[in-house]
Amino acid sequence: MDERVALTTEWDEWAAERDGGRHLLHLARLLRGGDGYVQRFGQAGYDMMLGDCRRHVYGMIGKLTRRAYVLSRPCPARS
């Protein structure tokens, strides 16, 4: 590993300003009305939507730390 880069919340903040924080709103609706979503999209679809909304909200409040790792492959040995 050559470098570890901490990804901050600027992109999420920008998106929330543009769409009014829809991930938080969707998360609240999914948690409150889960049965209707399961009937419409199935359990797997509901779980996927719920996980995606939680990922965005948890990232914004600092519950998740996002990182990118820069990796390089060693140069092949030269004879």
Contacts in CASP RR format, 6 or more apart in sequence:
PFRMAT RR
TARGET T0000
AUTHOR 0000-0000-0000
METHOD contacts of the structure
MODEL  1
MDERVALTTEWDEWAAERDGGRHLLHLARLLRGGDGYVQRFGQAGYDMML
GDCRRHVYGMIGKLTRRAYVLSRPCPARS
1 69 0 8 1.000
1 70 0 8 1.000
1 71 0 8 1.000
2 70 0 8 1.000
2 71 0 8 1.000
2 72 0 8 1.000
3 69 0 8 1.000
3 70 0 8 1.000
4 67 0 8 1.000
4 68 0 8 1.000
4 69 0 8 1.000
4 70 0 8 1.000
5 67 0 8 1.000
5 68 0 8 1.000
5 69 0 8 1.000
5 70 0 8 1.000
6 65 0 8 1.000
6 66 0 8 1.000
6 67 0 8 1.000
7 66 0 8 1.000
7 67 0 8 1.000
7 68 0 8 1.000
8 66 0 8 1.000
9 59 0 8 1.000
9 60 0 8 1.000
9 62 0 8 1.000
12 56 0 8 1.000
12 59 0 8 1.000
12 60 0 8 1.000
13 60 0 8 1.000
15 21 0 8 1.000
16 22 0 8 1.000
16 23 0 8 1.000
16 60 0 8 1.000
23 52 0 8 1.000
23 53 0 8 1.000
23 56 0 8 1.000
23 57 0 8 1.000
23 60 0 8 1.000
24 53 0 8 1.000
24 57 0 8 1.000
26 49 0 8 1.000
26 53 0 8 1.000
27 50 0 8 1.000
27 53 0 8 1.000
27 54 0 8 1.000
27 57 0 8 1.000
30 37 0 8 1.000
30 46 0 8 1.000
30 49 0 8 1.000
30 50 0 8 1.000
30 53 0 8 1.000
31 50 0 8 1.000
34 46 0 8 1.000
37 45 0 8 1.000
37 46 0 8 1.000
37 49 0 8 1.000
38 46 0 8 1.000
41 49 0 8 1.000
55 64 0 8 1.000
58 64 0 8 1.000
59 66 0 8 1.000
END
